[in-house]
Amino acid sequence: MAIEVFPTANDIGGSGTGRTATEENMVQTLDRFSTKSTILSGMVPSAGTGLAVDVTAGRALVDGYLVRFTATEAVTVTASLTDYYLWLKLTGAGDSPPAVTASAWVEVSSLAAQANAVLVAKFTTSGSAVTGIEDNERREGAGYEVGSFTGDSSSTQTIDLGQTPAYVSVQDNSDTGGAGLRSGHSNIWPGNVSLTSGYTWAASNYIKIVKDGFEVGGTYNTNTEAYTYVAWF
């Protein structure tokens, strides 16, 4: 199988090297830093042969467990479904002790959060093939990123982060025309709803979360203006 889950039910460590580390300790440590389930890298879905969704190699964090795909995984989905969501679910996560020994794929018709699972893709099938697939609505990345961009006066400029944030704040670093420094933020995208239209204080001034980054317009994209941003994942 191309899917690995860590920590497992086994312990690591030995005598003579200080305190013995156990994977239960590591589960607890990971839980401290993980309040959500998210794709960390890769795991890009595409239509495979017949009723298969191919998910490339990559990593995800699911309720404190690190899940790694070492090769492309071909997931067989159900025929004749429209806009269903494919989740990778850890079997045994949350048990006591939390020994995860297998994984399962779950298909649901809504974006309602699934316990011990991470959203991988949305798909549509005919009677014999995968006819549509996308990963716009899943959670991606962890932590936060700080960066900058320059406005170009276009109606919309896309800032590519390579992963989809949950929240973005933008600060205008200049004071053109004495209007004062301006800051704004996107709507919060919790990862279990569709991407929103974005925070807007006027029709053309907005910050909007999109796949792999965010879009800015109007006051947040004034020509040659310097902006900084903080994106949380």
C-alpha positions in Angstrom: 0.0 0.0 0.0 1.2 3.5 -0.8 -0.3 5.0 2.3 1.7 5.2 5.6 0.4 6.6 8.9 2.7 7.8 11.7 2.8 7.4 14.7 1.8 3.7 14.7 1.1 1.4 17.6 4.8 0.6 18.0 7.3 2.2 20.3 10.8 3.5 19.4 14.0 4.1 21.4 16.3 2.0 23.5 18.3 1.9 26.7 21.5 4.0 27.2 20.3 7.0 25.2 18.4 8.9 27.8 14.6 8.7 28.3 12.8 6.3 26.0 10.6 7.9 23.5 7.3 6.4 22.7 5.0 7.1 19.7 2.2 7.8 22.2 4.4 10.8 23.4 4.7 11.9 19.8 0.9 11.7 19.2 0.4 14.0 22.2 3.1 16.4 20.9 1.6 16.5 17.4 -1.8 17.1 18.9 -0.5 20.2 20.7 0.4 21.8 17.4 -2.5 20.5 15.3 -6.0 21.9 15.7 -7.1 20.9 12.3 -6.7 18.3 9.5 -5.0 19.6 6.4 -3.0 18.6 3.3 0.7 19.5 3.8 2.1 18.8 0.3 1.2 17.0 -2.9 -1.8 14.6 -2.8 -3.1 16.2 -6.0 -6.2 14.4 -7.4 -6.9 13.6 -11.0 -9.2 11.4 -13.0 -7.7 7.9 -13.3 -8.8 4.9 -15.3 -12.5 4.1 -15.2 -14.0 5.0 -11.7 -10.6 5.7 -10.2 -9.4 9.0 -8.6 -5.6 9.1 -8.7 -4.0 10.9 -5.7 -0.3 11.7 -6.1 2.4 11.2 -3.5 2.3 13.7 -0.6 1.7 14.3 3.0 -1.3 15.3 5.2 -1.9 15.9 8.9 -5.0 14.3 10.3 -5.9 14.8 13.9 -2.3 14.7 15.1 -1.3 11.9 12.7 1.1 12.3 9.8 -0.1 10.5 6.7 2.3 9.9 3.8 1.5 8.7 0.3 4.7 7.3 -1.0 3.3 6.7 -4.5 0.1 7.6 -6.4 -3.0 6.0 -4.9 -5.8 4.9 -7.2 -9.1 5.3 -5.2 -12.2 3.6 -6.7 -15.3 5.8 -6.3 -19.0 5.1 -6.8 -20.6 5.5 -10.2 -23.2 8.1 -11.1 -22.5 10.7 -8.4 -22.5 14.5 -8.9 -20.3 16.8 -6.7 -19.4 14.3 -4.0 -16.5 14.8 -1.7 -13.7 12.3 -1.1 -12.2 12.2 2.3 -9.2 10.2 3.6 -10.3 8.8 7.0 -8.0 7.2 9.6 -9.5 4.0 11.0 -8.8 4.0 14.8 -7.9 7.6 15.2 -9.4 8.8 18.5 -9.4 5.4 20.0 -7.7 4.7 23.3 -4.9 3.9 22.8 -5.0 5.7 19.5 -3.5 3.0 17.3 -4.1 3.6 13.7 -3.6 0.5 11.6 -5.6 1.3 8.4 -7.2 4.0 6.3 -10.5 4.2 4.6 -12.0 6.5 1.9 -15.3 8.2 2.6 -17.7 9.7 0.0 -20.2 12.3 1.2 -22.6 14.6 -0.7 -21.8 17.7 1.4 -18.8 19.5 2.9 -19.8 18.6 6.5 -16.6 17.9 8.4 -15.8 14.2 8.8 -14.2 13.0 12.1 -10.5 11.8 11.8 -10.4 12.7 8.1 -9.0 15.2 5.6 -10.8 16.4 2.5 -8.9 15.3 -0.7 -11.2 16.2 -3.6 -14.6 16.9 -5.0 -15.6 14.6 -7.9 -18.4 13.7 -10.4 -18.8 10.3 -12.0 -20.8 8.8 -14.9 -21.7 5.2 -14.9 -18.1 4.2 -15.8 -15.7 7.1 -15.4 -14.7 10.1 -13.4 -16.0 13.0 -15.4 -15.1 15.9 -13.1 -12.6 16.5 -10.2 -11.2 19.5 -8.3 -9.5 20.3 -5.0 -10.4 24.0 -4.5 -12.2 23.5 -1.2 -9.8 21.4 0.8 -7.6 22.7 3.6 -3.9 23.1 2.7 -0.8 24.2 4.5 0.0 24.8 8.2 1.1 27.7 10.2 1.4 31.2 8.6 3.3 33.0 5.9 4.4 36.7 5.7 5.1 38.4 2.4 4.7 41.4 0.2 3.5 42.4 -3.2 3.2 45.5 -5.4 -0.1 46.7 -6.8 -0.5 46.7 -10.5 -3.9 48.6 -10.9 -5.5 45.6 -12.7 -9.1 44.8 -11.7 -7.8 41.6 -10.0 -4.3 40.5 -9.0 -3.7 37.0 -7.8 -1.0 36.4 -5.1 0.2 32.8 -5.5 1.1 31.1 -2.2 1.2 27.5 -3.5 -1.4 26.5 -0.9 -4.8 27.7 0.1 -5.0 29.9 3.2 -7.9 30.1 5.7 -7.5 33.8 6.4 -5.4 36.7 4.9 -4.7 40.2 6.2 -3.2 42.9 3.9 -1.5 46.2 5.0 -0.9 49.1 2.6 2.6 50.4 3.4 2.3 53.8 1.7 0.2 57.0 2.2 -0.6 58.1 -1.3 -2.5 61.4 -1.4 -2.6 61.6 2.4 -5.4 59.0 2.6 -3.7 57.2 5.4 -2.4 53.7 5.7 -5.1 51.1 4.9 -5.5 47.5 6.0 -8.1 44.8 5.3 -8.7 41.2 5.6 -10.4 38.3 3.8 -13.5 36.5 5.1 -12.5 33.5 7.2 -12.6 30.3 5.3 -12.8 27.4 7.7 -12.2 24.7 5.2 -15.6 23.1 5.3 -17.4 25.6 3.1 -17.0 27.0 -0.4 -14.5 29.8 -1.0 -16.2 33.1 -0.2 -16.6 36.2 -2.3 -14.1 38.0 -0.1 -14.1 40.9 2.4 -15.5 44.0 0.6 -15.9 47.6 1.9 -16.8 48.9 -1.6 -17.7 47.1 -4.8 -14.2 46.9 -6.3 -12.1 46.8 -3.1 -11.6 43.3 -1.8 -9.3 40.5 -0.5 -10.6 37.1 -1.6 -9.2 33.6 -0.8 -8.8 31.5 -4.0 -7.1 28.2 -4.7 -3.4 28.4 -3.8 -3.5 32.0 -2.6 -5.6 35.1 -2.6 -6.9 37.9 -4.9 -6.8 41.6 -4.4 -8.6 44.4 -6.1 -9.2 48.2 -5.9 -7.6 49.9 -3.0 -5.7 46.7 -2.2 -4.1 46.7 -5.7 -3.3 50.4 -6.4 -0.6 50.8 -9.1 3.0 50.7 -7.6 1.7 50.7 -4.1 3.7 48.4 -1.7 1.6 46.0 0.4 2.5 43.4 3.0 0.3 40.4 4.0 0.0 37.7 6.6 -1.7 34.4 5.5 -2.8 31.8 8.0 -3.3 28.2 7.0 
